[in-house]
Amino acid sequence: NKYSKIEMFIDLYQNDYLAPIIEDDIIKKLEFEDLLSGLSTIQINIINYKKLGYKHSEIAKKLDLSEEQIKYQLKLAFGQIRNTINKININ
């Protein structure tokens, strides 16, 4: 299926050591609008900034959030995307 690589990366992202390494790869693969539809505006903004190459610290300044909040929101977003993929695969 067209989401299999994204699923794999999101599963690997749960590992705290791999997360920083593969985060950019996940972001690059998020081209499918249907996967972003369940995300909050903040999460979509963070993903869009990441697509443009911004670092966590730069996004935090732009959105007036802490770096920890940026990382947490990304983790939540990837979890939501994983749930969306699961729902699509069931149907």
C-alpha positions in Angstrom: 0.0 0.0 0.0 1.1 3.6 -0.5 1.5 4.2 3.2 3.7 1.2 4.1 7.0 3.3 4.3 5.3 6.0 6.4 4.0 3.3 8.7 7.4 1.8 9.1 9.0 5.2 9.8 6.3 6.1 12.4 6.9 2.8 14.1 10.6 3.5 14.3 10.0 7.0 15.5 8.7 5.6 18.8 12.3 4.8 19.6 13.7 7.8 21.4 17.2 7.2 19.9 15.9 6.9 16.3 13.3 9.7 16.4 15.7 12.6 15.8 17.4 10.7 13.0 14.3 9.7 11.0 12.0 12.7 11.7 13.0 14.5 8.5 12.4 11.4 6.5 8.9 11.1 7.8 8.2 14.7 7.1 9.3 14.3 3.5 7.0 11.4 3.0 3.9 13.3 4.3 2.6 14.4 0.9 -0.8 12.9 1.2 -3.4 15.5 2.3 -5.7 12.8 3.6 -3.1 11.9 6.3 -3.0 15.5 7.6 -6.8 16.0 7.8 -7.1 14.8 11.4 -4.3 17.0 12.7 -4.6 20.2 14.7 -3.6 23.5 13.1 -0.5 23.7 15.3 0.6 20.2 14.2 0.1 21.0 10.5 2.0 24.3 10.9 4.9 22.4 12.6 5.0 19.8 9.8 4.9 22.6 7.2 7.8 24.3 8.8 9.7 21.0 9.0 9.1 20.5 5.3 10.7 23.9 4.7 13.8 22.8 6.7 13.2 24.6 9.9 14.8 23.2 13.1 12.8 22.6 16.3 14.2 25.7 17.9 13.3 27.9 14.9 9.8 26.6 14.8 9.4 27.1 18.6 10.3 30.8 18.2 7.9 31.2 15.3 5.0 29.6 17.1 5.9 31.0 20.6 6.2 27.4 22.0 9.0 25.5 23.7 11.1 23.0 21.8 9.7 20.3 24.0 6.2 21.3 22.9 7.2 21.1 19.3 8.7 17.6 19.7 5.6 16.5 21.7 3.2 17.9 19.0 5.1 16.1 16.3 4.9 12.9 18.3 1.2 13.3 18.7 0.8 14.2 15.0 2.7 11.0 13.9 0.5 9.0 16.2 -2.6 10.5 14.7 -1.2 9.8 11.2 -0.6 6.2 12.2 -4.2 5.9 13.4 -5.4 7.4 10.1 -3.4 4.9 8.1 -4.8 2.0 10.2 -8.3 3.2 9.5 -7.6 3.5 5.7 -6.1 0.0 5.7 -9.1 -1.5 7.4 -11.5 0.0 4.8 
